[in-house]
């Protein structure tokens, strides 16, 4: 392989490395921008747990001022409690169920259908966690979808209401979705979660009188995905610099034999004279 061909190949490899790093950063940023629910799974019928809705701010010039989470009523979540964050107030709305839910304490005819958090601000480069505790999750479904509306200070409303379909690409604004697993199946954190009245979540339930717990964090503390993306970009740039330096050294070394040959020829001519 000639020096020119080798140099061209190395340069192309460096460009591809840089593009790959940029792709990692872009993908990480996009993945962390969606409103989501954590953990991503619970056991069917699990009791005394907490669902955390993480809401990032995507606007460069506006702040998030309201978050409205809709709870399913066809498969109701029972015993809902809210834990308002510092600077935010929580408004809970209930609805009458079309089909009462039977429990050991009797039939439940009403359930929470909407929780609205307002009064605070999520600024650019920040996110906020909103906790909703539950008494019991349903047993008759495999997923729960929590459609969410995010309102900004400039009047924009982002509707996180699109339901992801199995086997299809993720929609632009997917609704937070919780997977309900069979009894004893491993949860998101790898621990087994038993269903029924004795099942307990991996997280503690807040007291009946919620205590304000500020959770706004800067982008520097946001997600592992962002850090991973930045690290990938840095690695790509370092790789690109190394490739070009290597190509330059190879090109320089290729000229040394030619110079040595010239000096040897001149020495031979001198001897003949």
N, C-alpha and C positions, 0 to 999 in steps of 0.2 A: 504494500500500500504506500503510495507516494505521500510526501509531507503535506502537500496541499489537500489531498483527499482525507488524510487523517485529521487535519485541522478542521475541515468542513464538518466531518462527522462529530467531532468533539463539540463544536459550536452548536450543532443541532441538538445534541444531547443536553447541553446546558440550557438551551431555550425551552426544551420539553420539561426539564426539571423545574424551571421557573414557572411555567404555565401550570404544572401540577400543583405547586405550592400555592399559587394564587387561587386555583380551584378549591383546594382544601379550605382556605380562609373564607371564600365566598359561601361554600356549602355550610360551614360551621356557623357563619353569621345568620344564614337563612333559617337553619334548623332551630336556633335559639330564639327566633323572633316570634314564634307562635305562642298563643295563649294555650296553656296545658294544665292537666290535672296530675297531681302526684300524691301517692304512688300511682303507677299506671294500672295496677290490678289489685283486687281483693278477692277473698273467697265469697262464694254465694252465701247470703245469710249472715255475713260477718257482723259483729256487734261492736259498739263502743270504739269507733275509729274516727279518723280525721282525714278529710280531703283538702289538699292545698292547691289553690288555683294560682299559678304564676302568670303574672301579666307584665310583659315588657313594653316599654314605650318605643314605638317605631317612628314617630314624627320627629323631624329635626327642629321644628320651630314651634311646636305645641306640646302641651302636657296632657296626660290622661287625667280626667277629672271624675269619671264615673265608670264603674264596672258592674254589669248586670248579668247575673248567672241564673239560667233557667234550669230548674230541676225537673226530671221526668215525672209525670203523674200517672202514666200507664203502668209503670213499675216504680212506685213511690219509694223515696228514701225516708225512713221514719226517724223520729226523735232528733230533728235537726236543731243544732245550736250554732250561733255565730260568735266569732271572736274578733270584734272590731279592732283595727290597727290604730296606732297613734295618728290622730289627725283625720281619721275616716270614721264615718258613722254607717251602721248597717241597718237596712230596712228589710224586714221579712214579710212576704205575702204568702198566704195559704189559699188552698182551693179545696172544694168538696170533691171527694173521690167518687168516680162512677161505680167502682166496686170496692166496698170496704175490705180492709185487710184484717184478718183474724190474728190476734196475738194472745199470749197467756193472760194479759190484763184486759182482754175484751177486744171488741172490733174498733178499728181506727177508721174514721170516716173523713178526716181531713189530713192534709199533708202540706208541707212547704213546697210551693211551686216556683218561687223566685226570691233571690237575695240580691239587693242592690247596695253596693258600696259607693259612697260619695263623700264629698267634702275635703278630700285630700288631693295630692298631686303626685303623679309619677312623671318625672322630667326626662328629657332626652338622655339616653345612655343609662337609664335606671330601670329597675323592675320592682314589683311589689307582690308579696305573697299574701293571699287571703285564705284564711282557714274556715272551713265549714265542718263541724263535727256531726256525726250521725249516731243514732241509737241502733239502727239495723238496716242492712242492705237487703234488697229483694233476692229471692231464691229462684224465680221463674224466668230469668233472662240471662244472657251471656255478656251483654254490654249495657252500659248506661251512657247516654249522650247528654252533655251539659252545654246547650247552646248559650253563647255569651256575646254580649254587646259591649264594646269598648268605645267610650265617648271622649273626644279630645276638646281642649279649650278653644279651638278654632271652629268647633261645630261638627267636625268630621266624626262619623260613626263607623267603626269597623265591625262587621257582623261575622263573628266566628260561629257559623251555623251550618257549614257544609259537612255532611256526614261521610267520612272516609268509607270507600267500598273495597272489599277484599279483592286483591289482585289488581286493583286500579292504582293509578298514580295519585299521590296525595293532593287534595284540592288546594286552592290558593288560600282559603280561609277555613281550615278544618275546625270543627267543634271539638272541644276537649272530650275525650272518650275514656271511660273506665272499663277495663275487662274484668268480668266476674268469672272466677275459676271454680272448678269442682272442689268439694270438701276435701281438705288435706293437701290440695295442690300447692306447690311452691309459689309464693308471692313474688313481687318484683325484687325484693331484697334477698330472695332465696330461702326465706324461712317459711315453714308450713303454717297455714292459717286455717283454723277449724271453723266450720260454719255452725250456726245455731246460737242459742242464747249464751253459751259459754265461750264463744269465740272472741278473741281479743285482738285488736290491731297492734302492729308493731310500735305505734306511737301512742302517747298518752292523750286521753280526752281532756279538754280544758274544763275548768270548774263551771258549775251552773251559772255563776256570775263571771263572765269573761273579763280578763285583764288585758288592757291594751299592750300590744307587743309590736313595736316598730320593727319593720323588716326591709325598708327601702335600702337598696344597696347600689353602689356605683358600678359602672360597667366593668371596672377592673376586677370586681369581685363576682361578676355575673356568672358565667358558666365555664365549665371545663372545655366546652366546644370552642369557645372563642380563644382560649389560651392555646388549645391544640392547633387551631388555625394559624395563629400568629407564629407559633413555633415552626409550623410547616413552611410558612413564607420565609422566615429567617433561614431555615435550613436550605430552602431552594436558592435563595440569593447567595449563600455561602458556597453552595455547590456550583452555581454559575460562575462565581469569581474563581474558584479552583480550576474549573474547566478551561477558562480563558488563560489563566496563568500557565497551566500545563501546555496548552497549545502554543503559547508564546515561547516557552522554553524549548519545546520540540523543534520549532521553526528555527530558533537561534542555533541549536546544536547541529542542525542539518547543514549549516553554512561552514562549520569548522573543517570538515574533511576537504572541502573545495579549496579553502585557504591554505591548508597544509600541503595539498598537491601542488599548488602554484609555487610555494616556497621551495619545494623539492625540485621542481623542474628548473627553477632559476639556479639552484645550487649545482645541478648536473651540467648546465651550460657553462658555468664558471669553471668546472673541473676540466671540461673539454678544451677550453681556451688555454 
